[in-house]
Amino acid sequence: DIRVITDNDGSTAAIEKKYEGYLKNEYPKIKIHYDNDEACKTLEPQLLKANSLATLNTVLNKAFPDDAALLKHMAANKTDCALKMFDSTTAWNPPEYIANAID
């Protein structure tokens, strides 16, 4: 099976149109995974939605005062943040749509 994980980029309608055949199970071995929350357009806000500011501050070894500052940093430092998340000994949760794709 093939599992595709994608951002919704603020439009689930666009995702549903783009992957219509896959979502209608015309290709049963290919599954598309995304979150319906259009307010969380990309991975960074999805990670914050699945975790807390405090958890992500600990994982990233930072002390951001609010969500906006954290998200700005994560968007500007994608690779560094990803490496810190995978190297962290602090428990954190993947976004649900990613966890579903892995299961």
Summary of the structure (lengths in Angstrom):
residues: 103
radius of gyration: 15.1
end to end distance: 12.0
largest distance: 46.8
contacts: 257
relative contact order: 0.17
helix: 52%
strand: 8%
